Structure formats: C-alpha cells, structure tokens
Amino acid sequence: MKDSGWKFFLITILIVLIPVYGNWKLLLHGEKTQGTVVKMAQDNLGPLLSFYAIIEFQTDGNSYTLMGPENVKYPIGKKFTILFRPAQPDDAIIFSARGVYFNKYTPVAVVLFILWIAFYLSFCPKSKRRKSVKDRFIREDISHKKKLL
C-alpha cells in the first residue's frame, strides 16, 4: 500500500491542478490593474436565473470588461485586482484564488477526480487488515454452524 499511496496522491494533485493550468499564461505573463464593478447583469435561461457583476478595467487608454463569478452579488463601485495579458487584454481574470481556480477547466477536473477516486477504490491493492467479503462469509458460516451444533 505504501507504493501505491504516493502514486495516488501524485495523480490526485495533478488532477486538482488542472484548473490552474487554464490560467498559466496569465499567472506568468499577466499584468495587474484595478477593476471596478460597474453594474450587475442577469441571464434568463428558461426557468434558471443567473446574475453576475460586470467589472470594468482600463489599460493603455482602452476600457475592457469581464464578468465576475456567477450568482455572487457585489456592490457597484467595489474594486478588484485584475490580472490580464497585455497582448490580449480581453483575456483577464479577477486576481484571487477563486478567479484563478474557477474557470472552464474546473468541471473537467471535478469529473476526472470523481472517476479517479472510483477507479482507485475499485482497483487499489487490498490492505492486509481489510477482510474480503469471501473471508467474512466463510467465518460467519463457520460460526453459524458451531451455534447449530
């Protein structure tokens, strides 16, 4: 179990870091600026209603906007640190753990994590302390026969 334990944690950490991969260019080459919530917007998708903050920031004399996290209300005028790529200012995020981690790769990481846990639990080496179903059944059957005698 010792050998497979470190492999399990290594693969788990790699899966958990997938969303950070989605923003690696911003993290390495991005510049910081201040952004301000200018309004709240909402989308009606049938019976579902979602809202998000519109955050405006400026660079090189041009204004750009980005959407804040979905279904989180921020007061108009709230300031955020924005991380953007100078070559592509439309590629921007709120510079925070939530902004870096929650992106289009997050659902992929969640699905892979669930599949990885299911796979590992199905095929992981059996611990010597853990009894198999067959062992439990045989021991219960023997103890049941002793009671009958």
MDTraj code that builds the backbone (N, CA, C; nanometers):
import mdtraj as md
import numpy as np

residues = "MET LYS ASP SER GLY TRP LYS PHE PHE LEU ILE THR ILE LEU ILE VAL LEU ILE PRO VAL TYR GLY ASN TRP LYS LEU LEU LEU HIS GLY GLU LYS THR GLN GLY THR VAL VAL LYS MET ALA GLN ASP ASN LEU GLY PRO LEU LEU SER PHE TYR ALA ILE ILE GLU PHE GLN THR ASP GLY ASN SER TYR THR LEU MET GLY PRO GLU ASN VAL LYS TYR PRO ILE GLY LYS LYS PHE THR ILE LEU PHE ARG PRO ALA GLN PRO ASP ASP ALA ILE ILE PHE SER ALA ARG GLY VAL TYR PHE ASN LYS TYR THR PRO VAL ALA VAL VAL LEU PHE ILE LEU TRP ILE ALA PHE TYR LEU SER PHE CYS PRO LYS SER LYS ARG ARG LYS SER VAL LYS ASP ARG PHE ILE ARG GLU ASP ILE SER HIS LYS LYS LYS LEU LEU".split()
xyz = np.array([
    [0.0824, -0.1203, 0.0000],
    [0.0000, 0.0000, 0.0000],
    [0.0867, 0.1265, 0.0000],
    [0.2084, 0.1163, 0.0566],
    [0.2947, 0.2343, 0.0604],
    [0.3287, 0.2822, -0.0801],
    [0.3586, 0.1880, -0.1685],
    [0.3978, 0.2239, -0.3045],
    [0.2836, 0.2903, -0.3797],
    [0.1632, 0.2394, -0.3661],
    [0.0506, 0.2974, -0.4398],
    [-0.0018, 0.4242, -0.3727],
    [0.0284, 0.4444, -0.2448],
    [-0.0199, 0.5629, -0.1745],
    [0.0357, 0.6916, -0.2319],
    [0.1661, 0.6964, -0.2567],
    [0.2251, 0.8193, -0.3108],
    [0.1810, 0.8423, -0.4540],
    [0.1588, 0.7340, -0.5296],
    [0.1097, 0.7495, -0.6670],
    [-0.0314, 0.8071, -0.6672],
    [-0.1124, 0.7592, -0.5733],
    [-0.2490, 0.8106, -0.5606],
    [-0.2467, 0.9613, -0.5352],
    [-0.1648, 1.0045, -0.4402],
    [-0.1594, 1.1470, -0.4074],
    [-0.0995, 1.2304, -0.5206],
    [-0.0024, 1.1772, -0.5905],
    [0.0566, 1.2490, -0.7031],
    [-0.0469, 1.2722, -0.8130],
    [-0.1191, 1.1680, -0.8497],
    [-0.2205, 1.1815, -0.9547],
    [-0.3334, 1.2723, -0.9080],
    [-0.3725, 1.2616, -0.7814],
    [-0.4775, 1.3483, -0.7274],
    [-0.4352, 1.4949, -0.7341],
    [-0.3121, 1.5249, -0.6977],
    [-0.2637, 1.6633, -0.7029],
    [-0.2613, 1.7140, -0.8468],
    [-0.2187, 1.6300, -0.9401],
    [-0.2182, 1.6707, -1.0810],
    [-0.3594, 1.7016, -1.1303],
    [-0.4565, 1.6221, -1.0903],
    [-0.5953, 1.6470, -1.1309],
    [-0.6457, 1.7771, -1.0693],
    [-0.6139, 1.7989, -0.9427],
    [-0.6601, 1.9200, -0.8741],
    [-0.5967, 2.0455, -0.9348],
    [-0.4795, 2.0337, -0.9940],
    [-0.4116, 2.1493, -1.0535],
    [-0.4542, 2.1788, -1.1973],
    [-0.5418, 2.0982, -1.2547],
    [-0.5862, 2.1214, -1.3932],
    [-0.6436, 2.2619, -1.4123],
    [-0.7314, 2.3120, -1.3241],
    [-0.7832, 2.4478, -1.3466],
    [-0.6756, 2.5561, -1.3433],
    [-0.5710, 2.5377, -1.2656],
    [-0.4629, 2.6361, -1.2625],
    [-0.3923, 2.6384, -1.3979],
    [-0.3845, 2.5238, -1.4635],
    [-0.3254, 2.5153, -1.5972],
    [-0.3978, 2.6084, -1.6945],
    [-0.5286, 2.6244, -1.6769],
    [-0.6063, 2.7109, -1.7654],
    [-0.5643, 2.8567, -1.7598],
    [-0.4986, 2.8974, -1.6534],
    [-0.4570, 3.0373, -1.6379],
    [-0.3054, 3.0534, -1.6279],
    [-0.2290, 2.9557, -1.6705],
    [-0.0847, 2.9640, -1.6505],
    [-0.0215, 3.0794, -1.7260],
    [-0.0703, 3.1118, -1.8444],
    [-0.0125, 3.2249, -1.9194],
    [-0.0380, 3.3567, -1.8463],
    [-0.1590, 3.3691, -1.7915],
    [-0.1894, 3.4905, -1.7149],
    [-0.1020, 3.4998, -1.5903],
    [-0.0844, 3.3884, -1.5218],
    [-0.0062, 3.3898, -1.3984],
    [0.1408, 3.4222, -1.4242],
    [0.1942, 3.3764, -1.5366],
    [0.3354, 3.4015, -1.5661],
    [0.3607, 3.5356, -1.6334],
    [0.2723, 3.5744, -1.7262],
    [0.2988, 3.6926, -1.8084],
    [0.1966, 3.8046, -1.7891],
    [0.1028, 3.7858, -1.6984],
    [-0.0023, 3.8851, -1.6818],
    [0.0423, 4.0086, -1.6057],
    [-0.0320, 4.1152, -1.6263],
    [-0.0101, 4.2398, -1.5525],
    [-0.1323, 4.2668, -1.4670],
    [-0.1103, 4.3352, -1.3560],
    [-0.2196, 4.3670, -1.2640],
    [-0.2673, 4.5093, -1.2867],
    [-0.3973, 4.5274, -1.2663],
    [-0.4576, 4.6594, -1.2700],
    [-0.5795, 4.6571, -1.1787],
    [-0.6390, 4.7730, -1.1581],
    [-0.7598, 4.7818, -1.0766],
    [-0.8827, 4.7764, -1.1660],
    [-0.9823, 4.7023, -1.1215],
    [-1.1099, 4.6967, -1.1906],
    [-1.2206, 4.7361, -1.0950],
    [-1.3307, 4.7857, -1.1492],
    [-1.4426, 4.8329, -1.0681],
    [-1.5716, 4.7704, -1.1187],
    [-1.6562, 4.7291, -1.0251],
    [-1.7882, 4.6775, -1.0631],
    [-1.8705, 4.7956, -1.1125],
    [-1.9170, 4.7884, -1.2381],
    [-1.9941, 4.8987, -1.2956],
    [-2.1436, 4.8685, -1.2991],
    [-2.1812, 4.7409, -1.3027],
    [-2.3232, 4.7048, -1.2982],
    [-2.3370, 4.5562, -1.2728],
    [-2.4590, 4.5164, -1.2407],
    [-2.4935, 4.3756, -1.2268],
    [-2.5780, 4.3376, -1.3473],
    [-2.5497, 4.2248, -1.4068],
    [-2.6260, 4.1767, -1.5227],
    [-2.6883, 4.0427, -1.4868],
    [-2.7926, 4.0073, -1.5609],
    [-2.8550, 3.8775, -1.5364],
    [-2.8902, 3.8103, -1.6679],
    [-2.8928, 3.6783, -1.6639],
    [-2.9302, 3.5962, -1.7785],
    [-3.0496, 3.5114, -1.7394],
    [-3.1475, 3.5061, -1.8271],
    [-3.2617, 3.4175, -1.8078],
    [-3.2466, 3.3002, -1.9026],
    [-3.2204, 3.1847, -1.8492],
    [-3.2088, 3.0635, -1.9296],
    [-3.3272, 2.9734, -1.8967],
    [-3.4428, 3.0088, -1.9515],
    [-3.5638, 2.9336, -1.9187],
    [-3.6010, 2.9592, -1.7736],
    [-3.6162, 2.8526, -1.6953],
    [-3.6533, 2.8717, -1.5546],
    [-3.5358, 2.9151, -1.4669],
    [-3.4153, 2.9114, -1.5208],
    [-3.2972, 2.9470, -1.4427],
    [-3.2634, 3.0945, -1.4592],
    [-3.2327, 3.1583, -1.3483],
    [-3.1915, 3.2981, -1.3487],
    [-3.0528, 3.3052, -1.2863],
    [-2.9590, 3.3607, -1.3581],
    [-2.8256, 3.3786, -1.3020],
    [-2.7848, 3.5246, -1.3189],
    [-2.7070, 3.5722, -1.2245],
    [-2.6613, 3.7109, -1.2302],
    [-2.5112, 3.7136, -1.2038],
    [-2.4492, 3.8196, -1.2495],
    [-2.3057, 3.8346, -1.2328],
    [-2.2699, 3.9817, -1.2427],
    [-2.1549, 4.0153, -1.1851],
    [-2.1064, 4.1530, -1.1879],
    [-2.0311, 4.1781, -1.3178],
    [-2.0483, 4.2968, -1.3729],
    [-1.9684, 4.3416, -1.4867],
    [-1.8581, 4.4303, -1.4289],
    [-1.7346, 4.3885, -1.4489],
    [-1.6194, 4.4587, -1.3933],
    [-1.5437, 4.5247, -1.5080],
    [-1.5188, 4.6532, -1.4922],
    [-1.4503, 4.7295, -1.5963],
    [-1.3095, 4.7638, -1.5487],
    [-1.2133, 4.7496, -1.6401],
    [-1.0763, 4.7912, -1.6106],
    [-1.0193, 4.8600, -1.7339],
    [-0.9155, 4.9381, -1.7114],
    [-0.8552, 5.0136, -1.8216],
    [-0.7070, 4.9812, -1.8329],
    [-0.6625, 4.9762, -1.9586],
    [-0.5210, 4.9596, -1.9869],
    [-0.4908, 5.0273, -2.1199],
    [-0.3818, 5.0968, -2.1267],
    [-0.3395, 5.1692, -2.2477],
    [-0.4491, 5.2612, -2.3013],
    [-0.5270, 5.3204, -2.2129],
    [-0.6317, 5.4136, -2.2529],
    [-0.7593, 5.3489, -2.3033],
    [-0.7659, 5.2168, -2.3086],
    [-0.8868, 5.1465, -2.3528],
    [-0.9562, 5.0810, -2.2344],
    [-1.0892, 5.0768, -2.2407],
    [-1.1679, 5.0111, -2.1361],
    [-1.2060, 4.8708, -2.1805],
    [-1.1984, 4.7780, -2.0872],
    [-1.2367, 4.6391, -2.1110],
    [-1.3273, 4.5950, -1.9972],
    [-1.4104, 4.4962, -2.0250],
    [-1.4982, 4.4433, -1.9206],
    [-1.4805, 4.2925, -1.9109],
    [-1.5094, 4.2420, -1.7930],
    [-1.5138, 4.0981, -1.7727],
    [-1.6276, 4.0667, -1.6774],
    [-1.6757, 3.9448, -1.6846],
    [-1.7842, 3.9017, -1.5969],
    [-1.7244, 3.8469, -1.4686],
    [-1.7854, 3.8853, -1.3569],
    [-1.7449, 3.8315, -1.2285],
    [-1.8032, 3.6926, -1.2095],
    [-1.7820, 3.6326, -1.0928],
    [-1.8359, 3.4995, -1.0682],
    [-1.9887, 3.4993, -1.0738],
    [-2.0423, 3.3892, -1.1215],
    [-2.1868, 3.3778, -1.1380],
    [-2.2553, 3.3659, -1.0022],
    [-2.3697, 3.4348, -0.9897],
    [-2.4564, 3.4318, -0.8719],
    [-2.3878, 3.4807, -0.7446],
    [-2.2991, 3.5771, -0.7596],
    [-2.2371, 3.6448, -0.6456],
    [-2.2608, 3.7937, -0.6653],
    [-2.3286, 3.8559, -0.5683],
    [-2.3577, 3.9989, -0.5794],
    [-2.2455, 4.0805, -0.5168],
    [-2.2029, 4.1812, -0.5904],
    [-2.1043, 4.2766, -0.5413],
    [-2.1648, 4.4157, -0.5519],
    [-2.1340, 4.5038, -0.4575],
    [-2.1849, 4.6405, -0.4682],
    [-2.1179, 4.7140, -0.5841],
    [-2.1949, 4.8000, -0.6486],
    [-2.1406, 4.8800, -0.7582],
    [-2.0325, 4.9710, -0.7002],
    [-1.9188, 4.9742, -0.7676],
    [-1.8057, 5.0535, -0.7203],
    [-1.7006, 4.9717, -0.6476],
    [-1.7302, 4.8451, -0.6178],
    [-1.6313, 4.7607, -0.5493],
    [-1.5094, 4.7425, -0.6395],
    [-1.3924, 4.7502, -0.5788],
    [-1.2661, 4.7404, -0.6527],
    [-1.2097, 4.5983, -0.6439],
    [-1.1513, 4.5541, -0.7544],
    [-1.0853, 4.4243, -0.7624],
    [-0.9495, 4.4418, -0.8287],
    [-0.8573, 4.3538, -0.7950],
    [-0.7323, 4.3464, -0.8692],
    [-0.7565, 4.2528, -0.9864],
    [-0.7272, 4.3012, -1.1052],
    [-0.7492, 4.2260, -1.2284],
    [-0.6139, 4.1850, -1.2848],
    [-0.6060, 4.0628, -1.3321],
    [-0.4859, 4.0125, -1.3978],
    [-0.5197, 3.9925, -1.5449],
    [-0.4430, 4.0561, -1.6336],
    [-0.4725, 4.0477, -1.7770],
    [-0.3436, 4.0310, -1.8559],
    [-0.3581, 3.9810, -1.9775],
    [-0.2435, 3.9681, -2.0683],
    [-0.2330, 4.0944, -2.1513],
    [-0.1182, 4.1627, -2.1496],
    [-0.1041, 4.2872, -2.2264],
    [-0.1293, 4.2673, -2.3759],
    [-0.0897, 4.1548, -2.4307],
    [-0.1106, 4.1297, -2.5735],
    [-0.2566, 4.1008, -2.6055],
    [-0.3329, 4.0593, -2.5047],
    [-0.4731, 4.0225, -2.5251],
    [-0.5524, 4.0626, -2.4001],
    [-0.5843, 4.1913, -2.3829],
    [-0.6493, 4.2379, -2.2602],
    [-0.7879, 4.1774, -2.2346],
    [-0.8511, 4.1229, -2.3392],
    [-0.9800, 4.0573, -2.3164],
    [-0.9642, 3.9294, -2.2347],
    [-0.8456, 3.8741, -2.2319],
    [-0.8162, 3.7551, -2.1528],
    [-0.7758, 3.8024, -2.0134],
    [-0.8745, 3.8132, -1.9245],
    [-0.8494, 3.8681, -1.7913],
    [-0.9292, 3.7908, -1.6873],
    [-0.8788, 3.7922, -1.5641],
    [-0.9477, 3.7288, -1.4518],
    [-0.9354, 3.8186, -1.3295],
    [-1.0214, 3.7943, -1.2325],
    [-1.0058, 3.8577, -1.1018],
    [-0.8887, 3.7870, -1.0347],
    [-0.7925, 3.8625, -0.9868],
    [-0.6729, 3.8037, -0.9268],
    [-0.7027, 3.7646, -0.7826],
    [-0.7527, 3.6427, -0.7671],
    [-0.7814, 3.5837, -0.6368],
    [-0.7804, 3.4327, -0.6546],
    [-0.7867, 3.3601, -0.5452],
    [-0.7888, 3.2137, -0.5550],
    [-0.9094, 3.1676, -0.6359],
    [-1.0232, 3.2289, -0.6119],
    [-1.1446, 3.1925, -0.6858],
    [-1.1298, 3.2256, -0.8341],
    [-1.0755, 3.3411, -0.8644],
    [-1.0591, 3.3811, -1.0037],
    [-0.9609, 3.2935, -1.0790],
    [-0.8543, 3.2513, -1.0115],
    [-0.7535, 3.1672, -1.0754],
    [-0.8050, 3.0244, -1.0916],
    [-0.8765, 2.9744, -0.9915],
    [-0.9124, 2.8323, -0.9907],
    [-1.0414, 2.8005, -1.0656],
    [-1.1416, 2.8850, -1.0568],
    [-1.2699, 2.8531, -1.1196],
    [-1.2740, 2.9094, -1.2611],
    [-1.2583, 2.8209, -1.3572],
    [-1.2603, 2.8580, -1.4980],
    [-1.3194, 2.7430, -1.5776],
    [-1.3017, 2.7444, -1.7078],
    [-1.3642, 2.6421, -1.7925],
    [-1.3058, 2.5029, -1.7710],
    [-1.1896, 2.4917, -1.7072],
    [-1.1296, 2.3612, -1.6819],
    [-1.1762, 2.2983, -1.5503],
    [-1.2426, 2.3731, -1.4652],
    [-1.2846, 2.3213, -1.3358],
    [-1.3798, 2.2025, -1.3481],
    [-1.4839, 2.2072, -1.4328],
    [-1.5705, 2.0882, -1.4445],
    [-1.4952, 1.9641, -1.4930],
    [-1.3979, 1.9822, -1.5805],
    [-1.3176, 1.8687, -1.6275],
    [-1.2419, 1.8071, -1.5100],
    [-1.1839, 1.8918, -1.4257],
    [-1.1093, 1.8428, -1.3099],
    [-1.2008, 1.7699, -1.2121],
    [-1.3213, 1.8205, -1.1914],
    [-1.4157, 1.7556, -1.0993],
    [-1.4533, 1.6169, -1.1509],
    [-1.4860, 1.6072, -1.2795],
    [-1.5228, 1.4769, -1.3376],
    [-1.4050, 1.3799, -1.3315],
    [-1.2861, 1.4257, -1.3686],
    [-1.1682, 1.3388, -1.3618],
    [-1.1386, 1.2949, -1.2186],
    [-1.1577, 1.3844, -1.1232],
    [-1.1340, 1.3498, -0.9833],
    [-1.2299, 1.2401, -0.9379],
    [-1.3574, 1.2525, -0.9717],
    [-1.4560, 1.1501, -0.9338],
    [-1.4220, 1.0165, -0.9999],
    [-1.3887, 1.0194, -1.1294],
    [-1.3519, 0.8957, -1.1987],
    [-1.2244, 0.8347, -1.1404],
    [-1.1282, 0.9182, -1.1062],
    [-1.0030, 0.8696, -1.0491],
    [-1.0270, 0.8023, -0.9146],
    [-1.1073, 0.8628, -0.8284],
    [-1.1370, 0.8031, -0.6975],
    [-1.2090, 0.6698, -0.7165],
    [-1.3078, 0.6658, -0.8061],
    [-1.3804, 0.5406, -0.8317],
    [-1.2854, 0.4333, -0.8852],
    [-1.2000, 0.4700, -0.9785],
    [-1.1032, 0.3754, -1.0349],
    [-1.0075, 0.3258, -0.9270],
    [-0.9542, 0.4169, -0.8486],
    [-0.8573, 0.3789, -0.7459],
    [-0.9203, 0.2870, -0.6420],
    [-1.0410, 0.3211, -0.5967],
    [-1.1061, 0.2372, -0.4961],
    [-1.1440, 0.1007, -0.5519],
    [-1.1685, 0.0925, -0.6809],
    [-1.2030, -0.0359, -0.7420],
    [-1.0817, -0.1268, -0.7588],
    [-0.9669, -0.0689, -0.7899],
    [-0.8500, -0.1498, -0.8241],
    [-0.7314, -0.1330, -0.7301],
    [-0.7484, -0.0614, -0.6205],
    [-0.6350, -0.0412, -0.5303],
    [-0.5979, -0.1735, -0.4625],
    [-0.4719, -0.1887, -0.4258],
    [-0.4307, -0.3112, -0.3576],
    [-0.5017, -0.3243, -0.2236],
    [-0.5373, -0.4472, -0.1911],
    [-0.6108, -0.4721, -0.0671],
    [-0.5154, -0.4676, 0.0517],
    [-0.5555, -0.3991, 0.1544],
    [-0.4779, -0.3933, 0.2771],
    [-0.4855, -0.5288, 0.3471],
    [-0.3796, -0.5664, 0.4167],
    [-0.3801, -0.6942, 0.4887],
    [-0.4799, -0.6929, 0.6037],
    [-0.5096, -0.5769, 0.6559],
    [-0.6048, -0.5665, 0.7669],
    [-0.7492, -0.5755, 0.7209],
    [-0.7735, -0.5449, 0.5934],
    [-0.9103, -0.5444, 0.5433],
    [-0.9495, -0.6852, 0.5015],
    [-1.0638, -0.7318, 0.5507],
    [-1.1120, -0.8650, 0.5173],
    [-1.1961, -0.8580, 0.3912],
    [-1.1824, -0.9594, 0.3095],
    [-1.2637, -0.9643, 0.1888],
    [-1.4033, -1.0135, 0.2237],
    [-1.4949, -0.9943, 0.1330],
    [-1.6328, -1.0399, 0.1531],
    [-1.6342, -1.1913, 0.1662],
    [-1.5515, -1.2594, 0.0884],
    [-1.5455, -1.4055, 0.0931],
    [-1.4996, -1.4520, 0.2312],
    [-1.3954, -1.3884, 0.2877],
    [-1.3472, -1.4254, 0.4213],
    [-1.4546, -1.4041, 0.5264],
    [-1.5245, -1.2940, 0.5193],
    [-1.6307, -1.2675, 0.6167],
    [-1.7419, -1.3708, 0.6055],
    [-1.7776, -1.4080, 0.4829],
    [-1.8852, -1.5038, 0.4624],
    [-1.8462, -1.6403, 0.5179],
    [-1.7224, -1.6845, 0.4934],
    [-1.6772, -1.8151, 0.5416],
    [-1.6740, -1.8164, 0.6934],
    [-1.6241, -1.7127, 0.7559],
    [-1.6167, -1.7080, 0.9024],
    [-1.7551, -1.7022, 0.9653],
    [-1.8457, -1.6264, 0.9050],
    [-1.9820, -1.6214, 0.9577],
    [-2.0497, -1.7567, 0.9416],
    [-2.0231, -1.8256, 0.8307],
    [-2.0824, -1.9564, 0.8058],
    [-2.0308, -2.0571, 0.9080],
    [-1.9002, -2.0525, 0.9396],
    [-1.8422, -2.1448, 1.0381],
    [-1.8987, -2.1157, 1.1758],
    [-1.9073, -1.9894, 1.2143],
    [-1.9603, -1.9555, 1.3466],
    [-2.1082, -1.9909, 1.3559],
    [-2.1803, -1.9806, 1.2465],
    [-2.3222, -2.0167, 1.2454],
    [-2.3381, -2.1680, 1.2633],
    [-2.2505, -2.2478, 1.1999],
    [-2.2566, -2.3941, 1.2135],
    [-2.2226, -2.4367, 1.3551],
    [-2.1276, -2.3672, 1.4207],
    [-2.0922, -2.4007, 1.5583],
    [-2.2106, -2.3787, 1.6511],
    [-2.2878, -2.2741, 1.6261],
    [-2.4042, -2.2459, 1.7097],
    [-2.5105, -2.3535, 1.6922],
    [-2.5220, -2.4075, 1.5728],
    [-2.6213, -2.5111, 1.5460],
    [-2.5849, -2.6426, 1.6134],
    [-2.4572, -2.6694, 1.6315],
    [-2.4136, -2.7948, 1.6935],
    [-2.4301, -2.7829, 1.8402],
])
top = md.Topology()
chain = top.add_chain()
for i, resn in enumerate(residues, 1):
    res = top.add_residue(resn, chain, resSeq=i)
    for name in ("N", "CA", "C"):
        top.add_atom(name, md.element.get_by_symbol(name[0]), res)
traj = md.Trajectory(xyz[None], top)
